[in-house]
Amino acid sequence: SEKANVAQAIADDAQKDLDEALPALDAALASLKSLNKNDVTEVRGMQRPPLGVKLVMETVCIMKGIKPKKIAGERPGSKIDDYWEPGKGLLQDPTKFLDSLFKYDKDNIPDSIIKAIQPYIDSEDFMPAS
């Protein structure tokens, strides 16, 4: 029937998306498992973190609902969102921070959060160095 064909097409499309997403999730979890308290302490101590570190902290803040600080932008009078200072607050207790990442409910991320972090996911600067 027509409904069955439409339902199958939707199911096939969802499976294709899942097949693409699962390896990325597995890689992210492997990276997370490789982190330790010393790594978190090192990042927290950075005054001017590299772009990749800043992008990761921005996404973590967005996913955890941490608001950015408004700081002076390049142009006089302009303001930009800065997640570094608020993000460093998350790093005060490295064990608690890592634990919060492991316990993050990755199966129920709201669409609004996914939309907010999509530009980061699509950015080449966001990819870890191989």
Summary of the structure (lengths in Angstrom):
residues: 130
radius of gyration: 18.1
end to end distance: 47.8
largest distance: 62.8
contacts: 277
relative contact order: 0.12
helix: 69%
strand: 6%
